[in-house]
Amino acid sequence: MQSKRDGFADPRSRFGRPAIPFVWQSGRRLLLLDEELAQWVFAELEFDPNICRYVEIRRGTYDMEREAIGVLLSRALASGIASVEESAASLNVWLMKHYGHSIQESRMRRPSRAI
């Protein structure tokens, strides 16, 4: 679906969820958060320069948005307090843009269900 205003495709898929997952990078570490069907998926990857690609370190699925957000922020903490603040600010912008609410409002919201 294209926007009349800018001519670019709408960032939401036909199921109403963002077509682009949340991605945050700190050095060689990459954190991802996305909705898949009825769950939230968190993945942590690390760039391996020897093979010139990202390697998955961990992945988890969560029923509640707040659980997945908590995992993402706790993994960002491994890079320091400033990383948590930066990732939380970026995540908040992503949530507001694609879901219309902030991190603080992510208490019990389940992912949208594909029909």
Buried (B, 14 or more C-beta within 10 A) or exposed (E): EEEEEEEEEEEEBEEEBBEEBBBBEBEEBBBBBBBEEEBBBBBBBEBEEEEEEBEEEEEEBBEBBBBBBBBBBEBBEEBEEEBBEBBBEBBBEBBEEBBEBEBEBBEEBEBEEEE
